[in-house]
């Protein structure tokens, strides 16, 4: 099968592209390398990586030619960055998604779109069902919700097969720990490995449904092969366990690294939510998704990867 991966040099995109190559598929990738790195694809040299902007509709349409599936992972992915640059986040995430949807409509490809649990915002009832009212608290979350709505409309209006996956707090090797918009798992790991102070934003009781990247890749591949009753729908993709508090996350990473963390508490950041927890009933029933990697095992693999990466080299090579 020939397929296109947008954001192919990024954290999740590179893991997906590598798995597709390993499974014998022909993979074309597009990435502007603003957050991704060619180094992320060093173990998948077969990927035909094109450096370009996903908002370039003609380029995306050309790359999608002959593809059975388009995996759309390219995005301005940080909540904090979207608060700093809301116009950029909206442009890349919404206009880029329209480029992908139009390319798929022209070529007949199925589209699997990476959405986010951030669309839920703060909720009162858990776990979170896909039918819960979205309450986005950042431009990033709003842009992902808009992408889902467009994807469903393209299925209903044009018959373009689309499936949106709401990823919950994905972590694993190749995460960026050095940039201003790095996420909590790589920041904590890098700080503890380097012997630097570890900062928690908020009281530490906020909890997340951490999901290992290999499980996310598996869910994405299941969506690419599922039946038509999944088209136009949204599915939660989480870790399949009770959420982990940020304080507990620090303890788990400290245990793996072999240090006793003494985190510093600072004010919560704008746009943060208090809890994420995915109900996986629909993903289990329709996609056959069953997460396999525990948070302990996932963190151990991630720490092992960071031990082999210099402190100033995470995802910086272009």
C-alpha positions in Angstrom: 0.0 0.0 0.0 1.2 3.5 -0.8 0.4 6.1 1.8 1.1 9.7 2.7 2.1 10.8 6.3 1.9 14.5 7.0 4.2 15.5 9.8 6.3 12.4 9.0 9.5 13.8 10.7 7.7 14.6 13.9 7.4 12.6 17.1 4.3 10.5 16.4 4.6 10.8 12.6 8.1 9.3 12.5 7.0 6.3 14.7 4.1 5.8 12.3 6.2 6.1 9.2 8.8 3.7 10.5 6.1 1.1 11.4 4.5 1.4 7.9 7.9 0.8 6.3 8.5 -2.1 8.5 5.1 -3.6 7.5 6.1 -3.3 3.9 4.2 -0.2 2.8 5.4 2.5 0.5 5.6 5.8 2.5 5.7 9.4 1.3 6.1 12.0 3.9 5.7 15.8 4.1 7.1 17.9 6.9 8.3 21.5 7.1 10.8 20.5 9.8 9.7 23.4 12.1 9.3 20.9 14.9 10.3 17.6 13.3 13.8 16.3 12.4 15.3 14.2 9.7 17.1 12.3 12.5 13.7 10.9 13.6 13.6 8.9 10.3 17.1 7.6 10.4 15.8 4.1 10.9 13.4 4.4 8.1 15.4 5.7 5.1 12.8 4.2 2.7 10.5 7.1 3.6 10.4 9.6 0.7 10.4 12.8 2.8 9.4 16.0 1.1 10.1 19.2 2.9 7.0 21.4 2.5 4.0 23.1 4.1 0.9 21.1 4.6 -1.1 24.2 3.7 0.3 24.0 0.1 -2.8 22.3 -1.4 -1.2 21.6 -4.7 1.8 19.9 -3.2 -0.3 17.8 -0.8 -2.6 16.7 -3.7 0.4 15.7 -5.8 1.9 13.7 -2.9 -1.4 12.0 -2.2 -1.6 10.7 -5.8 -1.8 6.9 -5.8 -2.1 6.7 -2.0 -4.7 4.5 -0.4 -4.5 6.3 2.9 -3.4 9.8 4.1 -2.3 9.9 7.8 -2.7 13.5 8.8 -0.4 14.3 11.8 1.1 17.7 10.8 0.1 20.4 13.2 1.2 23.3 15.4 0.7 20.9 18.4 1.4 22.9 21.5 -1.4 24.4 23.6 1.1 27.0 25.0 2.3 27.9 21.5 -1.2 28.3 20.2 -1.8 30.8 23.0 1.2 32.7 21.9 0.5 32.4 18.1 -3.2 31.7 17.7 -3.3 32.7 14.0 -0.5 30.4 13.1 -2.0 27.5 15.0 -5.4 28.0 13.3 -3.9 28.4 9.9 -1.7 25.3 10.0 -4.2 23.1 11.8 -7.3 24.1 10.0 -6.1 25.1 6.5 -3.6 22.3 6.5 -6.4 19.8 7.3 -8.5 21.2 4.4 -5.6 20.7 2.1 -5.5 17.1 3.2 -9.2 16.6 2.9 -9.3 18.1 -0.6 -6.4 16.0 -1.7 -8.1 12.8 -0.4 -11.3 13.8 -2.2 -9.5 14.2 -5.4 -7.5 11.0 -5.2 -10.0 8.7 -3.4 -7.8 8.1 -0.3 -9.0 7.4 3.2 -7.9 10.0 5.8 -6.9 9.3 9.4 -6.7 12.5 11.3 -4.8 13.1 14.6 -7.0 15.1 16.9 -6.5 15.7 20.6 -8.2 15.1 24.0 -7.7 18.9 24.5 -11.0 19.4 22.7 -12.8 18.3 25.8 -11.4 21.1 28.0 -12.5 20.8 31.7 -15.3 18.4 32.3 -17.2 17.2 35.4 -17.8 13.6 34.5 -15.2 10.9 33.7 -14.1 8.9 31.8 -14.7 11.1 28.8 -17.1 9.9 26.1 -16.8 11.1 22.5 -20.4 12.5 22.9 -19.4 14.9 25.7 -19.8 18.5 24.9 -16.4 19.9 23.7 -15.1 22.8 25.7 -11.8 23.8 24.1 -9.7 26.2 26.2 -7.0 27.1 23.7 -6.7 27.9 20.0 -5.0 24.6 19.6 -8.0 22.7 21.0 -10.4 24.8 19.0 -8.4 24.1 15.8 -8.5 20.4 16.4 -12.2 20.4 17.0 -12.7 22.4 13.8 -10.6 19.7 12.0 -12.9 17.0 13.3 -16.0 18.8 12.1 -14.6 19.4 8.6 -13.6 15.7 8.4 -17.1 14.6 9.3 -18.5 17.0 6.7 -16.3 15.7 4.0 -17.6 12.2 4.6 -21.2 13.2 4.7 -21.0 15.6 1.8 -18.4 14.2 -0.6 -18.1 10.6 0.6 -14.4 11.0 1.5 -13.7 8.3 4.1 -12.4 10.1 7.3 -11.7 9.0 10.9 -10.6 11.4 13.6 -8.6 10.0 16.6 -8.5 12.0 19.8 -5.0 11.2 21.2 -4.6 11.4 25.0 -1.2 12.7 26.2 1.1 10.7 24.0 4.6 10.1 25.2 7.7 8.1 24.1 11.1 8.3 22.5 11.9 11.2 20.2 9.9 13.8 22.1 11.4 17.2 22.1 12.8 18.1 25.6 14.6 21.3 24.6 12.2 23.7 22.9 10.0 26.3 24.6 6.9 24.2 23.9 8.2 20.9 25.1 5.8 18.6 26.9 5.8 17.4 30.5 7.2 13.9 30.1 10.4 14.8 28.2 10.9 17.9 30.4 10.8 15.9 33.6 13.0 13.1 32.2 15.6 15.5 30.9 15.6 17.5 34.2 16.1 14.5 36.4 18.8 13.0 34.1 20.7 16.3 34.1 20.3 16.9 37.8 18.4 20.1 37.3 15.4 21.4 39.4 12.1 20.0 38.3 9.1 22.4 38.1 5.4 21.4 38.3 2.9 24.0 37.1 -0.1 23.8 39.4 -0.5 21.7 42.5 0.6 18.4 40.9 -2.8 16.8 41.5 -3.9 17.3 37.9 -4.1 13.9 36.2 -3.4 12.7 32.6 -4.3 9.7 30.6 -0.8 9.0 29.4 -0.6 6.9 26.2 2.5 5.3 24.8 3.3 6.1 21.2 3.4 2.5 20.0 -0.2 2.1 21.1 -1.2 5.3 19.3 0.5 4.0 16.1 -1.4 0.7 16.5 -4.7 2.5 16.8 -3.9 4.6 13.8 -3.2 1.5 11.7 -6.4 -0.1 12.9 -8.3 2.9 11.8 -6.7 2.7 8.4 -8.2 -0.8 8.0 -11.5 -0.6 9.7 -14.9 -0.9 8.2 -17.1 1.9 6.8 -19.2 2.2 10.0 -16.2 4.2 11.5 -16.2 6.8 8.7 -17.0 10.4 9.8 -16.6 9.5 13.4 -14.3 10.4 16.3 -12.6 7.9 18.6 -10.8 8.3 21.9 -7.3 6.8 21.9 -6.0 6.6 25.5 -3.7 4.5 27.7 -6.5 2.2 29.0 -5.8 2.7 32.7 -6.6 5.2 35.4 -5.1 8.6 34.9 -1.7 9.4 36.5 -1.3 12.5 38.5 1.7 14.8 37.8 3.1 14.1 41.2 2.9 10.4 40.6 4.5 10.9 37.1 7.4 12.6 38.8 7.8 9.8 41.3 7.7 7.1 38.6 10.3 8.9 36.5 12.5 9.5 39.5 12.4 5.8 40.4 13.5 4.8 36.9 16.2 7.4 36.8 17.4 6.6 40.3 16.9 9.9 42.0 14.6 11.3 44.6 12.8 14.2 43.0 12.0 17.4 45.0 9.8 19.3 42.6 9.2 23.1 42.7 5.5 24.1 42.5 4.7 27.1 40.2 1.4 28.6 39.1 -0.7 26.6 36.6 -0.3 27.6 32.9 -3.2 29.1 30.9 -5.1 26.5 28.9 -4.2 23.5 31.1 -7.0 21.2 32.2 -7.4 19.4 35.5 -7.9 15.8 34.2 -8.0 13.7 31.1 -9.4 10.2 31.0 -10.5 8.4 27.9 -13.5 6.0 27.7 -12.2 3.5 25.1 -15.5 1.6 24.6 -16.0 2.9 21.0 -12.4 2.4 20.0 -12.4 -1.2 21.4 -15.7 -2.1 19.7 -15.3 -0.5 16.3 -11.5 -0.3 15.8 -10.4 -3.3 17.9 -8.0 -1.0 19.9 -6.5 -2.4 23.1 -3.5 -0.5 24.5 -0.7 -2.9 25.4 2.1 -0.8 27.0 1.8 0.2 30.7 3.0 3.6 31.8 5.8 2.0 33.8 7.1 0.2 30.7 6.5 3.2 28.4 8.4 5.5 30.8 11.3 3.0 31.1 11.6 2.9 27.3 11.5 6.6 27.0 14.1 7.2 29.7 16.3 4.6 28.0 16.1 6.6 24.8 16.9 9.9 26.5 19.9 8.4 28.2 21.4 7.9 24.7 20.6 11.4 23.5 22.8 14.4 24.5 20.9 17.0 26.6 21.1 19.7 23.8 20.3 17.3 20.9 16.7 16.2 21.3 14.9 16.8 18.0 17.2 19.6 17.0 18.8 18.3 13.8 17.2 19.6 10.6 
